[in-house]
Amino acid sequence: MQGNAQRVEHQLTDKGYVPVYTTRVIAQPWETYTADDHRTWATLFRRQREILPGRAAKEFIDNQERFGMSADAIPKFSDLNRVLSVATGWELIAVEGLLPELTFFEHLANRRFPVTWWIRKPEQLDYLSEPDLFHDLFGHVPLLLNPVFADYMQAYGCGGVKAAAIGPEALVNLTRLYWYTVEFGLINTPEGLRIYGAGIVSSKGESIYCLDSAAPNRLGFDLERVMCTRYRIDTYQKTYFVIDSYAQLMDATRPDFTPIYARLAAQPSHPAGNVLDSDQVYQRGSGEGWLNDGDV
């Protein structure tokens, strides 16, 4: 099976990158990683670990060390799974690229986290249009050792399966929740605001921007507010939502979302950079450098 692994990437067209989906689960073809692949992992790993202390949630860094992740080589999923399965009952599975939404939700609902097996090319260190091994493994996996966050991820997967049956508008609402928490979330700690979102901790530029820049808003987490807020996929975020604890995420995810979807269907969505009168404001952003269109 390992010899048949494919690298499934977005296609570049005259309209930009078009997502290409795959559903196959494979064995991680670890023996096929090249010296360049391991060097790319090492470069990215060292770069992020240099800037994340004092920025990322301490538990994120501690959990990477619990896994034994290092710059020495791309980790083997089998080694990580021995630690993860004991801690929270999760399992990493290797996939070839971007999964369809329902497939992704079903994996999460069954405590399986899909990790793209291939890593970006050396010339793509600073930007890639899709998740790769570094984003998935370095960014997402450490917090799966946290029992509460691990339960949140499973609950999100179960909610995704349900939302897929309700309809596309419900999926849009739920995707925004994932975006503003799992990918681009901040957490308030006694030491100050810290990063836990995988899209931030795997990006050098956004790790600095999200906490240091005066441009973005930093707002308190509110479930329905997040679910009706558009976001950016092509630039740093205009707004970051701040949770008080991972338990807050779990508590927010526990209720049935069906009536929430019905309420949100009757409301307009909010532009990514808006600040509402009802918001808890940690920082009202200056908006410097924001693009005027492109929210999704």
C-alpha positions in Angstrom: 0.0 0.0 0.0 2.8 2.4 0.8 4.2 2.3 -2.7 0.8 3.5 -4.1 0.6 6.7 -2.1 -0.2 9.7 -4.3 0.4 13.4 -3.7 -3.0 15.0 -4.4 -2.7 18.8 -4.6 -4.9 21.6 -5.7 -4.8 22.4 -9.4 -3.7 25.8 -10.6 -6.1 27.3 -13.2 -6.7 30.7 -14.7 -9.0 31.3 -11.8 -6.5 30.4 -9.1 -6.1 27.2 -7.2 -9.1 24.8 -7.4 -9.4 22.2 -4.6 -8.9 18.6 -5.5 -10.5 16.1 -3.1 -9.4 12.6 -2.2 -11.0 10.0 0.2 -8.3 7.3 0.4 -6.7 6.4 3.7 -3.2 4.9 3.3 -0.3 3.8 5.4 2.2 6.7 5.9 4.9 6.1 3.3 7.6 7.1 5.7 10.4 5.4 3.9 9.7 7.4 0.7 10.4 10.8 2.4 13.5 12.4 0.8 16.4 14.2 2.4 14.7 17.4 1.1 11.5 16.4 2.8 13.2 15.9 6.2 15.1 19.2 5.7 11.9 21.1 5.0 10.3 19.6 8.2 13.4 20.6 10.2 13.5 24.1 8.8 9.8 24.7 9.5 10.0 23.0 12.9 12.9 25.0 14.2 11.6 28.3 12.8 8.2 27.9 14.6 9.7 26.6 17.9 11.9 29.7 18.0 9.0 32.1 17.9 6.2 30.2 19.6 7.4 30.3 23.3 5.4 33.1 24.9 3.0 33.1 22.0 1.5 29.7 21.7 -0.4 28.1 24.6 2.1 26.4 26.8 0.2 23.2 26.6 0.7 23.2 22.8 4.5 23.2 23.2 4.4 20.8 26.1 2.4 18.3 24.1 4.7 18.4 21.2 7.4 17.4 23.6 5.2 14.6 25.0 4.9 13.3 21.5 8.7 13.5 21.1 8.4 15.7 18.0 11.7 17.2 17.0 13.5 18.7 14.1 15.5 15.5 13.6 13.1 13.9 11.1 9.4 13.8 10.0 7.6 11.9 12.8 6.2 8.5 12.2 2.4 8.4 12.7 2.8 4.9 14.3 5.0 6.4 17.0 2.7 9.3 17.7 -0.4 7.0 17.8 1.1 5.0 20.6 1.1 8.2 22.7 -2.2 9.5 21.4 -4.3 6.4 21.8 -3.4 6.0 25.4 -4.0 9.7 26.2 -7.3 10.4 24.5 -8.2 7.4 22.3 -7.5 9.3 19.1 -5.7 7.9 16.0 -3.8 9.7 13.2 -4.6 8.4 9.7 -2.6 9.2 6.6 -4.5 10.8 3.7 -3.4 12.0 0.3 -4.8 15.5 0.4 -7.9 17.5 1.0 -10.9 15.4 2.1 -14.6 16.1 1.2 -16.4 17.7 4.2 -18.6 14.7 5.1 -15.6 12.3 5.0 -13.6 14.6 7.2 -16.5 14.9 9.7 -17.0 11.1 9.8 -13.3 10.7 10.7 -13.4 13.2 13.5 -16.7 11.7 14.8 -14.8 8.4 15.2 -11.7 10.0 16.8 -9.6 9.7 13.7 -7.6 12.7 12.7 -6.6 12.8 9.0 -3.0 14.0 8.3 -1.8 14.7 4.8 1.2 12.4 4.3 3.2 14.7 2.0 5.1 17.9 3.0 5.4 21.1 1.0 8.3 21.8 -1.3 11.3 23.9 -0.2 10.1 26.9 -2.2 6.7 26.8 -0.4 8.0 27.4 3.1 6.0 30.5 3.7 2.7 29.8 1.9 0.8 26.8 0.6 -2.8 26.9 -0.6 -3.7 23.7 1.1 -3.0 21.7 4.3 0.2 19.6 4.2 1.9 17.3 6.7 3.5 20.2 8.5 0.3 22.1 9.0 -1.6 19.0 10.0 1.0 17.4 12.2 2.8 20.3 13.8 -0.3 22.5 14.1 -3.3 20.3 14.8 -2.0 17.1 16.5 -0.5 18.4 19.8 -3.8 19.6 21.3 -5.4 16.2 20.6 -3.6 15.1 23.8 -5.8 17.5 25.8 -8.9 15.4 26.8 -11.3 18.4 26.6 -10.1 19.6 23.3 -10.1 16.1 22.0 -13.7 15.7 23.0 -14.5 19.1 21.3 -13.0 17.8 18.0 -15.1 14.6 18.2 -18.2 16.6 19.0 -17.5 18.9 16.1 -17.2 15.9 13.8 -20.6 14.6 15.0 -22.1 18.0 14.5 -20.6 18.1 11.0 -22.3 14.9 10.0 -25.6 16.3 11.2 -25.1 19.6 9.5 -24.4 17.9 6.2 -27.8 16.3 6.4 -29.4 19.7 7.2 -28.0 21.6 4.2 -25.3 23.9 2.8 -26.2 26.9 5.0 -25.7 24.9 8.1 -22.3 23.7 6.8 -21.3 27.3 6.2 -22.1 28.2 9.8 -20.2 25.2 11.2 -17.2 25.7 9.0 -16.9 29.2 10.4 -16.8 27.8 13.9 -13.9 25.5 12.9 -12.1 28.3 11.2 -12.2 30.7 14.1 -11.4 28.1 16.8 -9.4 25.0 15.6 -7.6 26.9 12.8 -7.3 30.5 14.0 -8.3 30.6 17.7 -6.7 32.5 20.6 -7.0 31.7 24.2 -6.9 34.0 27.2 -4.5 32.8 29.9 -3.1 34.3 33.1 0.0 35.2 31.1 -2.0 36.9 28.4 -3.4 36.0 25.0 -1.9 32.9 23.5 -2.3 31.0 20.2 -4.0 27.5 20.0 -5.2 27.6 16.4 -3.3 25.3 14.0 -3.4 27.8 11.1 -1.6 30.3 13.2 1.0 28.1 15.0 2.1 26.6 11.7 2.6 30.1 10.1 5.6 32.3 11.1 4.0 35.5 9.9 0.6 35.0 11.4 2.1 33.8 14.7 3.6 37.3 15.1 0.8 39.2 13.4 -2.1 37.8 15.4 -0.7 39.0 18.8 1.5 41.9 17.9 -0.2 43.8 15.1 -2.6 46.6 15.7 -4.5 45.8 12.6 -6.8 42.9 13.6 -9.7 42.8 16.0 -9.4 40.5 19.0 -12.9 39.6 20.3 -14.4 37.4 22.9 -15.7 34.1 21.7 -19.5 33.8 21.3 -20.9 30.8 19.4 -23.5 32.4 17.3 -21.4 35.5 16.6 -18.6 33.3 15.3 -21.0 31.1 13.2 -22.3 34.1 11.3 -18.9 35.8 10.7 -17.2 35.5 7.4 -13.5 35.0 7.2 -10.4 35.3 5.0 -8.6 32.5 3.2 -6.1 34.6 1.3 -4.6 36.9 3.9 -4.1 37.1 7.7 -7.3 37.3 9.6 -9.1 40.6 10.2 -10.6 39.2 13.4 -9.5 36.6 16.0 -11.9 35.2 18.6 -10.6 34.6 22.1 -11.8 31.7 24.3 -11.4 31.5 28.0 -10.8 27.8 28.1 -11.1 24.6 26.0 -14.1 23.7 28.3 -15.8 26.8 26.9 -15.6 25.3 23.4 -16.9 22.0 24.7 -19.8 23.6 26.5 -20.7 25.6 23.4 -20.7 22.5 21.2 -22.9 20.4 23.5 -26.3 21.8 22.6 -28.3 20.7 19.5 -27.3 23.2 16.8 -30.6 22.7 14.8 -32.4 25.7 16.3 -29.2 27.7 16.0 -29.0 27.1 12.3 -32.7 28.2 12.0 -32.0 31.4 13.8 -28.9 32.2 11.8 -30.6 31.5 8.5 -32.8 34.6 9.2 -29.8 36.8 10.0 -27.2 38.5 7.7 -23.7 37.3 8.0 -21.1 39.8 9.3 -18.0 40.9 7.3 -14.8 39.5 8.7 -13.6 42.9 10.1 -16.8 44.1 11.7 -17.0 44.9 15.4 -20.5 44.8 16.9 -21.8 46.7 19.9 -22.4 43.4 21.7 -18.8 42.2 21.2 -16.4 41.7 24.1 -13.5 43.7 22.7 -9.9 42.8 23.6 -8.6 45.0 20.8 -10.5 47.0 18.1 -8.2 46.7 15.1 -6.9 49.6 13.1 -7.7 47.8 9.9 -4.4 48.7 8.4 -3.6 46.7 5.2 -7.1 45.1 5.0 -8.5 44.2 1.6 -12.0 45.4 1.0 -13.3 42.2 -0.6 -12.7 38.5 -0.5 -14.5 37.4 2.7 -15.9 33.9 2.4 
